[in-house]
Amino acid sequence: MRQKFNKILSAVALAFILMFATSDAFSQCAMCRATVESNVGTGSKEPENDVGSGLNTGILYLMIVPYVLIGTVGFLWYKNSRKNASKA
């Protein structure tokens, strides 16, 4: 059982390392792209890179929240099931 836990922990650690060691491959949805293009074209004072960079950062923050919540629920579920298995 300990070996299985170590394998799972190693896989999760590898996934986190790979997640943070990626290149700059930001993308935007079609609506966000249209908003950036229309704002830059209407005389916005911010350069195009700043507007796009801000949108990409916001998208990343919004993307992280569900993964953190699901990971927390999964971790608590795992701990609870281990505690119940040890009692039985």
N, C-alpha and C positions, 0 to 999 in steps of 0.2 A: 504494500500500500504506500509506503514511504517513497519507493522508486517511482510510482505512478505520479505522486504529488510533485516530485522533483522534475519529472518530465513536463508536466503541465506548467509548473512555475518557470521552467526554462523557456518553454514556448511563448508564454506571456511576456517574459522579459525580452526575448528576441523580437517579438512583435512591437513592443514599445521602443526598443532601440531602432528598429527599422523605420518606425513611424516618425521619429524625430531626426533621423539621419537621411532625410530625403532631399532631393534638389528642389529648387524653386519651381514647382509645377502647379501654380495657382490657376484656377479656372473660375469662370463666372457663369451663372445661368444666363439665358437669353435676355430676360427682363433686366437683370443687373447690368449687362453689357449695354443694352439700349439706353438705360438711365445714364450711364457714364458717358456714352457718346453724345447724348442730347445735352447733358450739363456742360460738357467741355465745349460744344459747339455754340452755346448761347452766351458766351462771354464770361464764363466762370473764372474767378481769380485764381483758383487752384490749378496747378499743372495737371495734365492727364495722368501722370504716374502717381501723384499723390491721391487723386480721387480713386483710381483703380486699386491702389495699394490699401487704402482704407476700407474699401468694399471687400477686398479679399481677406483682410484680417477679420472683419466682422463675420464673414461667411465661415471662417475657420473656428471662431469662438462659438458660433451657433452649432457647428457640426460636432464639436467636442462634447457638449453637454449631454446629449442622449447616450453617448458611449460611456461617459462617467456614471450616469444613473444606472444603466443596464449592468455595468461592471460592479457597482456597489450592491445592487440587488442580487446578482449572481454570487458575489462573495459572501453576503450574509446568508443566502440560501445554502451555500456549501458549508459554512461554519455550523449552521443549525442542523443540517443533515448529519454532519460528523458527530455533533454533540448527542443527537438522538441515537445514532448507531452505537456510540460508546456506552450509552445507558442501557441499551437492549441486550 
